[in-house]
Amino acid sequence: MTGIPAIASARGLTKRFGRKNVLRGIDFTIPAGRIYGLVGQNGAGKTTTLNALLGLTDYGGQIEVLGHDPFRNRAKLMNQVAFISDVASLPRFLKVRELFDLVSDIQPRFDREKANVFLQGTDLKPDLKIKTLSKGMIAQLHLAVVMAIDAKLLVLDEPTLGLDIIYRKRFYRRLLEDYMTEERTLLITTHQVDEIEFMLTDIMFLHDGAIILDTPVEDIGLLYAQLIVGKDKLVEAEKLAPIYAETRLDQTMMVFENVPSEKLEPLGQVSTPSLSDLFVTLMQRQNATPGEA
Amino acid sequence: MRAMTALIKREFLEHRGAFLYAPAVLLAIVSTAIVFAVATGNTQFDSPAEWRLSGAEIYRVGIGGAFLLWSAYLMIGLFFYYADSFSADRRNNALLFWKSMPQSDLKVLAAKALSGITIFLGLIFSYAMLTAVLVYLVLLMVSAQHPVIAAPSPIEAALSFVQMGVVGAVYLVLTLLWHAPGLAWVAGLSTLFRRWSIPLAFLIPGTVILLEFLNSLRGTGGGRPIADFLTWRLDGFNEEVGTTAGAVLMGQAEGGPFTVLGLMLSDIDWLHMGIGLIFTAAVVYLASEYRRRRIEA
């Protein structure tokens, strides 16, 4: 990724709420054209990180997003950034048509025609009041608004929280098919890692205000390996120091870090761990050895 | 400018109930009641001996009264509007949507502050002028029943309508600008305390005045400057101006509608008006800085 300009970067990012350190001096760089997943347990600091990137909260350390200090220049930054932090946050007193009128006037990069196209085939009609819409319909409307904004960075914070599985699938499919281009960067947080795994190019795991993994998804296979091992090779496999092991019926699933696959292949079935399995693995290791992050 | 206009329009959309629909309903009810009373009332009318108002004078007094009543409606409506609007975006997490737009918190709050003197004042002015038309129609009905009360001719009525419209517009603007610090006070409180701003807007100065009164009982000779200042600030126009303006409109003193306009303009303490507007601007700025740091509902 060397040479690709960074869309956002943070150096020594800290945030405190009272006596609690929510972010403990984290560093990261998000290059352009990537789909970045920010994953962590509740209270890990995901939303605080996003809020700092979007200029919604003050912070310690340095952040630069598209050349701006977000907290000082949020309004300018939002000319090139779109975000959904809560799909239920659309102003409820407006009708769909009034919302489009308003956004056309206050967001210069909003393309009303595009938004109308996104709503085709849905039950959303221009004269419906937002307060009468279901949560799923509001999510569709919010996504239509955001996707009609020609932004360089799209930030989604738990965008499908509370939505049923049909809407969630549709949400991500449309996002990927209708919005993403090489010029756009997407930063997304969710609890349901498995739902977005297929679309991510990069993953960042946060634990207790610190980054414990920040890597391209394609490199995960180089760093981690999952081994399904039978009882007969269990002792041998344990000698290679797995970072996680879980026994399911007669087989044991193990995850290894920086162990060459040539050493693992004779012991059983080797594969790359899914992001959700890797997340569970790394979280358990952190919880077992707190303070290592 | 386009964004500011859109943000003001958004305020209208959110609060059209209070400034568009409610006044329409109020006017419809009052008009119906008056027309019904005139149409079904006693056709015998004994004019008092001292009765000597011309139709044009009655009409001007009627329009003046309409502006007084509508200005009271405007100020009450705006008090409740500002007691809510500076924190209204925090409901249903809508603040997150507004912050996703490329508009600063200062601009959003400035739009709310300006809505009072633009769209909402404009709407109430329109209702006052509509009331003036209705007053003329009622005068025509009354004069048809009681020739002793002559309605003004259409030309006289049109002239009074325009002149009193100008006087009324200036009156509404001056009243609003004079009381802007009071509205900013409740708006600033609403930023911090949301709907509790309404009781606090009275409780805080009330407590200060009470403490000042208790202190004055000790006979320190300091008087009650805070209470005196707030009373003076709340009074608005001098009582004498009101009496003279009434006399001018009723033909009991020299002059016409523009004399009333001159009286109002000369009665304003422009220095305090300016200080009040600076205070208002400062409250809007501080509220925007607070809002800049808020994201949660």
Interface residues (C-beta under 8 A of the other chain):
Chain A: N51 L54 L56 T57 D58 R74 A75 K76 L77 M78 N79 A82 F83 I84 S85 D86 A88 S89 L90 P91 R92 F93 L94 E98 D101 L102 V103 D105 I106 Q107 P108 H142 V146
Chain B: R2 A3 T5 A6 L7 K9 R10 L13 E14 D89 N92 N93 A94 L95 L96 F97 W98 K99 S100 M101 P102 Q103 S104 K107 R292 R293 I295
